[in-house]
Amino acid sequence: MTKKLILLIGLAVLVAGCVSTPDGKGFFIPHQTVTPQIQTNALTQIVQTNWVTNIVYTVNPGITGKLDAAQQIAQNVPTPWSGIAAGVLAGVSGVLGFIAKIKSDKAKLLPAVISGIEAAGDAAAPVKQSIQTIAAAAGVQSRLNAEVQRITG
């Protein structure tokens, strides 16, 4: 009974630690990466370097630290519960990593779409107008404008 109580206290500390971690609140932390992308204009043969900014999400180090602490606690739990607890913690770590990958992939979509539209030049004017209308209706036009300005400079 006391071991179950210790395990429950340890899990409560883990959950409380996940709410307020040293690197900020939230399970995932966005990081910006800037990479050069060299393009050659097919008509003029001018080589241009575009700097592409991507956002990559990682699991909050405070959370991974708490999971490591919970793993240490789980090792002290008697068998068969220690194996079950370790398996659950490993599953949670795997799921968090998978979610971070999905968030990173989704964050790469908008810059690619904006860069493609901007590269189309005047031909993209109707598309830009349509996107602006839809963004205004959704209430995200200011955020979209800020993102376009960030990407296009």
C-alpha positions as CSV (number, residue, x, y, z in Angstrom):
1,M,0.0,0.0,0.0
2,T,2.8,2.4,0.9
3,K,4.6,1.7,-2.4
4,K,1.4,2.5,-4.3
5,L,1.1,5.7,-2.4
6,I,4.7,6.6,-3.2
7,L,4.1,5.8,-6.9
8,L,1.0,8.0,-6.9
9,I,2.9,10.9,-5.2
10,G,5.6,10.5,-7.8
11,L,3.1,10.6,-10.7
12,A,1.5,13.7,-9.1
13,V,4.9,15.4,-9.0
14,L,5.4,14.4,-12.6
15,V,2.1,15.9,-13.7
16,A,2.7,19.1,-11.6
17,G,6.1,19.4,-13.1
18,C,4.7,19.2,-16.6
19,V,2.4,22.1,-16.1
20,S,5.3,24.5,-15.1
21,T,8.6,23.5,-16.6
22,P,11.9,25.5,-16.6
23,D,11.7,26.1,-20.4
24,G,8.2,27.6,-20.3
25,K,4.7,26.2,-20.2
26,G,3.6,23.6,-22.7
27,F,4.6,20.2,-23.9
28,F,6.4,21.4,-27.0
29,I,8.8,24.2,-27.7
30,P,9.1,25.8,-31.2
31,H,12.6,26.5,-32.6
32,Q,13.2,28.5,-35.7
33,T,15.8,27.2,-38.2
34,V,17.0,29.3,-41.1
35,T,18.4,27.6,-44.2
36,P,19.6,29.0,-47.6
37,Q,17.8,27.9,-50.7
38,I,19.5,28.7,-54.0
39,Q,17.2,29.2,-57.0
40,T,18.1,30.0,-60.6
41,N,15.6,31.9,-62.7
42,A,14.9,29.9,-65.9
43,L,14.5,33.0,-68.1
44,T,17.3,35.3,-66.9
45,Q,19.6,32.7,-65.4
46,I,20.1,34.9,-62.3
47,V,21.0,32.9,-59.3
48,Q,19.2,34.0,-56.1
49,T,19.6,32.9,-52.5
50,N,16.4,32.7,-50.5
51,W,16.5,32.2,-46.8
52,V,13.9,29.8,-45.7
53,T,12.7,29.9,-42.0
54,N,11.2,26.7,-40.7
55,I,9.7,26.0,-37.3
56,V,10.7,22.7,-35.6
57,Y,9.0,21.5,-32.5
58,T,10.8,19.6,-29.7
59,V,9.5,18.1,-26.5
60,N,10.0,20.5,-23.7
61,P,13.2,19.5,-21.9
62,G,11.5,20.0,-18.5
63,I,9.0,17.3,-19.5
64,T,11.7,14.8,-20.6
65,G,13.5,15.5,-17.3
66,K,10.3,14.7,-15.4
67,L,9.8,11.5,-17.5
68,D,13.3,10.5,-16.6
69,A,12.6,11.1,-12.9
70,A,9.4,9.0,-13.2
71,Q,11.4,6.2,-14.9
72,Q,13.7,6.2,-11.8
73,I,10.7,6.0,-9.5
74,A,9.2,3.2,-11.7
75,Q,12.4,1.1,-11.2
76,N,11.8,1.0,-7.5
77,V,8.2,-0.3,-7.8
78,P,7.9,-4.1,-7.2
79,T,7.4,-6.5,-10.1
80,P,5.3,-6.7,-12.2
81,W,4.3,-3.1,-11.7
82,S,7.8,-1.8,-12.5
83,G,7.7,-3.2,-16.0
84,I,4.2,-1.9,-16.6
85,A,5.1,1.5,-15.4
86,A,8.3,1.6,-17.5
87,G,6.3,0.5,-20.5
88,V,3.7,3.2,-20.0
89,L,6.5,5.9,-19.6
90,A,8.2,4.6,-22.7
91,G,4.9,4.8,-24.6
92,V,4.3,8.4,-23.4
93,S,7.8,9.4,-24.5
94,G,7.2,7.8,-27.9
95,V,3.8,9.5,-28.4
96,L,5.3,12.9,-27.4
97,G,8.1,12.5,-30.0
98,F,5.6,11.5,-32.6
99,I,3.4,14.5,-31.9
100,A,6.4,16.8,-32.1
101,K,7.2,15.4,-35.5
102,I,3.6,16.0,-36.7
103,K,3.7,19.6,-35.4
104,S,7.0,20.2,-37.1
105,D,5.7,18.8,-40.4
106,K,2.6,21.0,-40.2
107,A,4.7,24.1,-39.4
108,K,6.6,23.6,-42.7
109,L,3.5,23.7,-44.8
110,L,2.6,27.4,-44.5
111,P,6.0,28.8,-45.5
112,A,6.1,26.5,-48.5
113,V,2.7,27.6,-49.7
114,I,3.5,31.3,-49.1
115,S,6.8,31.0,-50.9
116,G,5.1,29.2,-53.9
117,I,2.4,31.9,-54.2
118,E,4.9,34.7,-54.0
119,A,7.1,33.0,-56.6
120,A,4.2,33.0,-59.0
121,G,4.3,36.8,-59.2
122,D,1.3,38.5,-60.9
123,A,-0.3,35.3,-61.8
124,A,-1.1,34.7,-58.2
125,A,-3.1,37.9,-57.7
126,P,-6.5,36.2,-57.7
127,V,-5.2,33.5,-55.4
128,K,-3.9,36.1,-53.0
129,Q,-7.2,37.9,-53.0
130,S,-9.1,34.7,-52.3
131,I,-6.8,33.8,-49.4
132,Q,-7.2,37.3,-48.0
133,T,-11.0,37.1,-48.1
134,I,-11.0,33.7,-46.4
135,A,-8.5,34.8,-43.8
136,A,-10.5,37.9,-43.0
137,A,-13.7,35.8,-42.7
138,A,-11.8,33.4,-40.3
139,G,-10.4,36.3,-38.3
140,V,-6.8,35.4,-38.9
141,Q,-5.9,38.0,-41.5
142,S,-3.5,39.9,-39.3
143,R,-1.7,36.8,-38.3
144,L,-1.4,35.7,-41.9
145,N,-0.1,39.1,-43.0
146,A,2.5,38.9,-40.2
147,E,3.6,35.4,-41.4
148,V,3.8,36.5,-45.0
149,Q,5.9,39.5,-44.0
150,R,8.2,37.3,-41.9
151,I,8.7,34.9,-44.8
152,T,9.0,37.4,-47.7
153,G,10.9,40.0,-45.7
